[in-house]
Amino acid sequence: MSQFQLFNSLTRQKEVFEPLDPAHVRLYACGPTVYNYAHIGNARMAVVFDLLTRVLKSLYPNVTYVSNITDVDDKIIAAHQQTGESIEAITRKYEEIYNADMAALGCAAPDIQPKATQHIGEMTQMIEALIERGHAYAVDGHVLFNVPSFPAYGGLSGRSRDEQIAGARVEVASYKKDPADFVLWKPSADDEPGWESPWGRGRPGWHIECSAMAEKHLGLPFDIHGGGADLKFPHHENEIAQSCCASGHENDLSAFAKVWVHNGFVTVEGEKMSKSLGNFLLVHDLIEHYPGEALRLTLLSAHYRQPLDWSEDKVQQSQKQLDRFYTRLDEMAMMEVAEMGVPQGVMDALCDDLNTPQAMAEMNALLKKENSPELKGEILAAGNLIGILQQNPQEWLGFGGDVESGDNDSIEALLQERAAAKADKNFARADEIRDQLTAMGFEILDTPKGAKWRRV
């Protein structure tokens, strides 16, 4: 078995992954707040953790992947007030869209996808434990975590106290004991969702949700936690504080999760995504224009910890890369598939902190081999692990058929004429026919089995 290594954001170094229980690996990633469509940055997290889960499941007998749905939040309430739609309708709609969009990118559904509203009891119990242990206090219907009560606060992000206060964009409130204190529970107005609690009718703060759901479904400590780099502070920092303090492990930051994994930011052609700049890319829109596998491969084209600069050129490059693999698979369509494991070079790259650029370089090297049942098996095994090459090669490549104008026969006739012209070394006429077909909207691909065409 390949030695699996991950960069641990908590220790700030790459480490050999040693599961707490080799018979059952447990990981958690912070999922979406369902009030709108997911953008490509959200998708990077989903794809990275889907790949991480795939690799873990290839190495260990039992893996449980949990990724939550936040279905109570001020942004959801704002969407309800703006649209007039019920909160239940909004959250159900965007949860379904999110899951469908991520499936289009090749992401398997998490093993468990808990909803915040179904875990209010666990949250209130955790808040009560924090109050009892002197780490939280109730005032004016609010409950706040007292950051100075936890001297290890900031251990994940490495931020100083001044940076903590600035980075958290803390609300100035008279009821706070310290400016850095953050909300665990807040009162709800009559027209807002709320639950009865020891502190009055209200709803949970965002940070407490993941702490409670992770502990409920994975137990403490568990192996891996993470998400996008934007969540490291304050969200993940606050999760550690809540969970360690509620469980009585104030001196052990790993008592919540042993390894922390964070993927880098996504920019668009060198600029931060922004609605005002018109570069806020939604997955729901992108999958209407590009194959999901091309989008997935683009999201994996840079190492997950590095920033990813998104561009149409990168997506086109990913699609061409996939075309090359599907073309080879199409050439081997009539061959049996030899049962092969994932090529060692691909596996070693993925076990080295999910080094996807190196894994794809190893896959590209496979194309230098002669066609054979073994090569077909290797390509498919590697593709299955990475989450690509799941389509029928003929359908992916779009060869023949599906011409609405019904001009299949005329295209085939032109291809036969082109083949004859090439045989007579009349290359000028062959080029004219290619140009004619290009003008008609068709691409010609010369293969060992002859020329094929597809609509572009």
C-alpha positions in Angstrom: 0.0 0.0 0.0 1.3 3.4 -0.9 2.3 5.6 2.0 -0.3 8.4 2.1 0.8 11.9 3.1 -1.2 15.1 3.7 -0.3 18.6 4.6 -1.8 19.3 8.0 -2.9 22.9 8.4 -2.8 22.5 12.1 0.9 21.6 12.3 1.8 23.4 9.1 3.7 20.5 7.6 3.2 17.5 5.4 2.8 14.3 7.5 2.3 10.6 6.9 -1.4 10.0 7.5 -2.0 7.6 10.4 -5.7 7.0 11.0 -7.0 6.9 14.5 -8.6 3.6 13.6 -7.2 1.9 10.4 -10.5 0.0 10.2 -12.6 3.2 9.9 -11.3 6.5 8.6 -13.6 9.5 9.3 -13.6 12.9 7.6 -15.7 16.0 7.6 -15.9 19.0 5.2 -17.9 22.1 5.6 -20.7 22.1 3.1 -22.9 24.8 1.5 -25.2 27.4 3.0 -28.2 26.7 0.7 -29.7 30.1 -0.3 -28.2 30.5 -3.8 -26.3 28.7 -6.5 -22.8 27.4 -5.7 -19.8 29.2 -7.4 -16.7 27.6 -8.8 -14.8 28.2 -5.6 -17.4 26.2 -3.6 -17.0 23.5 -6.3 -13.3 23.3 -5.8 -13.8 22.2 -2.2 -16.4 19.6 -3.2 -14.1 18.1 -5.9 -11.0 18.1 -3.7 -12.7 16.3 -0.8 -14.4 13.9 -3.2 -11.0 13.0 -4.6 -9.6 12.8 -1.0 -12.4 10.4 -0.1 -11.8 8.3 -3.3 -8.1 7.9 -2.4 -8.9 7.1 1.2 -11.5 4.5 0.2 -8.9 2.9 -2.1 -6.5 2.5 0.8 -8.7 1.7 3.8 -11.6 -0.8 4.3 -14.1 1.7 5.7 -14.3 5.4 5.2 -17.1 7.8 6.4 -17.3 11.2 4.7 -19.6 13.8 6.2 -20.4 17.1 4.6 -23.2 19.2 6.0 -26.0 21.4 4.7 -26.4 24.7 6.5 -30.1 25.4 6.3 -30.5 28.1 8.9 -28.5 31.3 8.5 -29.0 35.0 8.2 -28.4 34.8 4.4 -31.2 32.4 4.1 -33.5 34.6 6.1 -32.5 37.6 3.9 -33.3 35.5 0.7 -36.7 34.7 2.2 -37.4 38.3 2.9 -36.3 39.4 -0.6 -38.2 36.8 -2.6 -41.2 36.0 -0.4 -40.4 32.3 -0.8 -40.6 30.2 2.4 -37.3 29.3 4.0 -38.1 25.6 3.6 -38.7 26.1 -0.1 -35.5 28.0 -0.6 -33.3 25.6 1.3 -34.8 22.5 -0.3 -34.5 24.0 -3.8 -30.8 25.0 -3.5 -29.8 21.8 -1.7 -31.2 19.8 -4.6 -29.5 22.1 -7.1 -26.2 21.9 -5.2 -26.2 18.2 -5.1 -27.1 17.9 -8.8 -24.4 20.4 -9.8 -21.7 18.6 -7.8 -22.8 15.2 -9.2 -22.3 16.7 -12.7 -18.7 17.4 -11.6 -18.3 13.7 -10.7 -18.7 14.2 -7.0 -20.3 11.2 -5.2 -22.8 12.2 -2.5 -21.3 12.3 1.0 -21.9 9.2 3.1 -23.8 11.5 5.5 -25.1 14.9 4.7 -26.6 16.3 7.9 -28.7 19.4 8.1 -28.2 22.0 10.8 -31.9 22.3 11.6 -32.0 18.6 12.5 -29.3 19.0 15.1 -30.5 21.9 17.3 -30.6 19.6 20.4 -26.9 18.7 20.0 -26.0 22.4 19.6 -27.8 23.5 22.7 -26.2 20.6 24.7 -22.8 21.8 23.5 -23.5 25.4 24.4 -24.7 24.3 27.9 -21.4 22.4 28.3 -19.4 25.5 27.3 -21.3 27.7 29.8 -20.8 25.1 32.6 -17.0 24.9 31.9 -16.7 28.7 32.0 -16.0 29.2 28.2 -19.4 30.9 27.3 -21.9 33.3 28.8 -25.5 34.2 28.3 -26.7 37.8 28.0 -29.7 39.5 26.5 -30.9 36.3 24.8 -27.5 35.7 23.3 -24.9 33.2 24.2 -21.3 34.0 23.3 -18.0 32.1 23.4 -15.5 33.9 25.5 -12.3 33.8 23.4 -9.9 34.8 26.3 -11.0 31.8 28.2 -9.2 29.6 25.6 -5.5 30.7 25.5 -4.8 28.4 22.6 -7.2 30.3 20.4 -5.5 31.1 17.1 -3.5 27.9 16.9 -4.9 26.9 13.5 -4.6 30.2 11.7 -1.5 31.5 13.6 -3.2 35.0 13.8 -2.3 37.4 16.6 -5.0 38.9 18.7 -5.2 42.1 16.7 -5.5 40.0 13.5 -8.1 37.9 15.1 -10.3 40.8 15.8 -9.8 42.4 12.4 -10.2 39.2 10.5 -13.4 38.2 12.2 -15.1 41.5 11.4 -16.5 41.4 14.9 -19.7 43.0 15.7 -19.5 45.8 18.2 -22.0 45.0 20.9 -22.4 46.2 24.5 -23.1 42.7 25.8 -19.7 41.3 24.7 -17.1 40.7 27.4 -14.4 40.9 24.8 -14.4 42.2 21.2 -13.3 38.8 19.8 -16.1 36.9 21.5 -18.4 35.2 19.0 -22.1 34.1 18.9 -23.2 30.6 19.8 -26.9 31.4 20.1 -28.9 34.5 19.1 -32.5 35.6 19.7 -35.0 35.3 16.8 -37.7 37.8 15.9 -41.3 36.5 15.5 -40.9 36.3 11.7 -37.6 34.5 11.8 -37.0 30.8 12.4 -36.3 29.9 16.0 -36.3 27.2 18.6 -37.0 27.2 22.3 -33.8 27.1 24.4 -32.7 27.8 28.0 -31.9 31.3 26.7 -35.2 32.0 25.0 -36.4 31.5 21.5 -33.6 31.8 19.1 -31.3 30.1 16.6 -27.7 28.9 16.5 -24.7 30.8 15.4 -23.0 29.4 12.3 -19.8 28.1 13.9 -21.5 25.8 16.5 -23.4 24.0 13.7 -20.4 22.1 12.3 -19.0 21.3 15.7 -22.2 19.7 16.8 -22.8 17.8 13.5 -19.2 16.5 13.3 -19.3 15.1 16.8 -22.7 13.6 16.3 -21.8 11.7 13.2 -18.1 11.0 13.6 -17.3 11.1 17.3 -14.3 12.9 18.8 -11.6 13.0 17.8 -11.9 12.2 14.1 -9.3 12.0 11.4 -9.7 14.8 8.9 -11.5 18.1 8.8 -11.4 20.9 6.3 -12.8 23.0 3.6 -11.8 26.1 1.6 -8.9 28.3 2.8 -11.5 31.1 3.5 -12.9 29.0 6.3 -9.7 28.6 8.3 -10.4 31.8 10.1 -12.7 32.4 11.9 -15.0 29.4 11.1 -12.6 26.5 11.7 -10.7 28.4 14.5 -14.0 28.7 16.3 -15.0 25.1 15.7 -11.7 24.0 17.4 -12.3 26.3 20.3 -15.9 25.2 20.8 -15.2 21.5 20.5 -12.0 21.3 22.5 -13.4 23.4 25.3 -16.8 21.6 25.5 -15.1 18.2 25.7 -12.6 19.4 28.3 -9.5 19.2 26.1 -8.4 22.8 26.2 -4.7 21.9 25.9 -5.0 19.7 22.9 -6.0 21.4 19.6 -6.1 18.0 17.9 -8.8 16.7 20.3 -11.4 17.7 17.7 -9.8 16.7 14.4 -6.3 15.3 14.0 -5.6 16.6 10.5 -6.9 19.8 8.8 -7.0 20.1 5.0 -7.6 23.4 3.2 -7.9 24.0 -0.5 -6.7 27.3 -2.1 -8.7 30.1 -3.5 -10.1 30.4 -7.0 -9.5 33.5 -9.0 -10.9 34.3 -12.5 -8.3 35.4 -15.0 -6.2 36.9 -12.3 -8.9 38.7 -10.4 -10.9 37.8 -7.3 -14.4 36.6 -8.1 -16.9 39.5 -7.7 -20.5 40.1 -8.9 -19.5 43.7 -9.6 -16.8 42.5 -12.0 -19.1 40.1 -13.7 -16.8 37.2 -13.1 -18.8 35.4 -10.5 -18.9 31.9 -12.1 -21.7 29.6 -11.0 -21.4 25.9 -11.5 -25.0 25.8 -12.6 -24.2 28.0 -15.5 -20.9 26.4 -16.4 -22.3 22.9 -16.8 -24.6 24.2 -19.5 -21.6 25.1 -21.6 -18.9 22.6 -20.7 -18.8 18.9 -19.9 -18.7 18.2 -16.1 -15.5 16.2 -16.5 -13.7 19.1 -18.1 -14.7 21.4 -15.3 -13.6 18.7 -12.7 -10.2 18.3 -14.4 -9.7 22.1 -14.5 -10.4 22.3 -10.7 -7.8 19.6 -10.2 -5.3 21.1 -12.7 -3.4 23.0 -9.9 -2.3 21.4 -6.6 -5.2 21.7 -4.2 -3.3 23.9 -1.7 -2.3 26.4 -4.4 -4.5 29.2 -5.8 -6.3 28.2 -9.0 -6.7 30.9 -11.7 -9.7 29.9 -13.7 -9.9 30.7 -17.4 -11.8 29.5 -20.5 -8.4 28.5 -21.9 -7.8 26.2 -19.0 -11.2 24.5 -19.5 -10.5 24.1 -23.2 -7.1 22.5 -22.3 -8.8 20.1 -19.9 -11.3 19.1 -22.6 -8.5 18.5 -25.1 -6.7 16.4 -22.5 -9.8 14.3 -22.0 -10.3 14.1 -25.7 -6.9 12.4 -26.0 -7.8 9.8 -23.5 -11.2 9.1 -24.9 -9.7 8.8 -28.4 -7.4 6.1 -27.2 -10.2 4.3 -25.4 -12.3 4.5 -28.6 -9.4 3.0 -30.5 -9.5 0.1 -28.0 -13.3 -0.2 -28.0 -13.2 -3.8 -29.3 -10.5 -4.9 -26.8 -11.3 -6.7 -23.6 -10.4 -4.8 -20.4 -7.6 -6.4 -18.4 -8.2 -6.1 -14.7 -5.5 -3.7 -13.7 -4.8 -1.7 -10.5 -4.2 2.1 -10.6 -0.7 2.6 -12.2 1.8 3.0 -9.4 3.0 6.4 -10.6 -0.6 7.8 -10.5 -1.1 6.3 -7.1 2.2 7.6 -5.7 1.4 11.1 -6.9 -2.1 11.1 -5.3 -0.7 9.7 -2.1 1.8 12.6 -2.0 -0.7 15.2 -0.7 -3.1 14.7 -3.6 -0.5 15.9 -6.2 -3.0 16.0 -9.1 -0.7 17.7 -11.6 1.8 14.9 -11.2 -0.9 12.3 -11.3 -2.1 13.7 -14.7 1.5 13.8 -16.0 1.7 10.1 -15.1 -1.6 9.4 -16.9 -0.4 11.3 -20.0 2.7 9.1 -20.0 0.4 6.1 -20.4 -0.5 7.4 -23.9 3.0 6.6 -25.0 2.2 2.8 -24.6 0.9 0.6 -27.4 -2.8 -0.2 -27.3 -3.5 -3.3 -25.3 -6.1 -4.7 -22.9 -3.6 -3.9 -20.1 -3.3 -0.2 -21.2 -7.1 0.0 -21.4 -7.4 -1.3 -17.8 -4.7 1.1 -16.5 -6.3 4.1 -18.1 -9.8 3.2 -16.8 -8.5 2.4 -13.3 -6.7 5.7 -13.0 -9.7 7.5 -14.4 -12.1 5.9 -11.9 -9.9 7.0 -9.0 -9.6 10.6 -10.2 -13.2 10.8 -11.3 -12.8 11.2 -15.0 -13.3 9.0 -18.1 -16.7 7.9 -17.0 -18.4 8.5 -20.3 -18.9 6.4 -23.4 -15.9 7.4 -25.7 -18.1 7.7 -28.8 -20.6 9.9 -27.0 -17.9 12.1 -25.5 -16.1 12.5 -28.8 -19.4 13.1 -30.6 -18.4 11.0 -33.6 -21.1 10.8 -36.3 -24.8 11.0 -35.7 -26.9 13.6 -33.9 -26.9 16.0 -36.9 -30.3 17.7 -36.8 -30.1 18.8 -40.5 -29.9 15.1 -41.5 -26.8 15.6 -43.6 -24.9 12.5 -42.3 -24.7 11.0 -45.8 -23.3 14.2 -47.4 -20.7 14.5 -44.7 -19.7 10.9 -45.2 -19.5 11.4 -48.9 -17.2 14.4 -48.4 -15.0 12.3 -46.1 -14.8 9.6 -48.8 -13.9 12.2 -51.4 -11.2 13.6 -49.0 -9.8 10.1 -48.4 -9.6 9.6 -52.2 -7.9 13.0 -52.7 -5.3 12.1 -50.0 -4.7 8.7 -51.7 -4.1 10.6 -55.0 -1.8 13.0 -53.1 -4.2 15.8 -54.0 -3.7 17.5 -50.7 -5.0 20.8 -51.8 -8.4 19.2 -52.5 -8.3 17.3 -49.2 -7.6 20.6 -47.4 -10.5 22.3 -49.2 -12.9 19.6 -48.0 -11.6 19.9 -44.4 -12.2 23.7 -44.6 -15.6 23.2 -46.1 -16.6 20.9 -43.2 -15.1 23.3 -40.7 -17.2 26.1 -42.1 -20.3 23.8 -41.7 -19.5 23.4 -38.0 -17.8 20.0 -38.0 -14.4 18.9 -36.8 -12.5 16.2 -38.6 -10.3 13.8 -36.6 -7.9 11.5 -38.4 -7.6 8.2 -36.5 -5.9 4.9 -37.3 -9.4 3.6 -38.3 -9.9 6.5 -40.7 -11.3 10.0 -40.5 -14.2 10.7 -38.1 -16.3 13.8 -37.7 -18.1 15.6 -34.9 -20.1 18.8 -34.5 -18.2 21.6 -32.7 
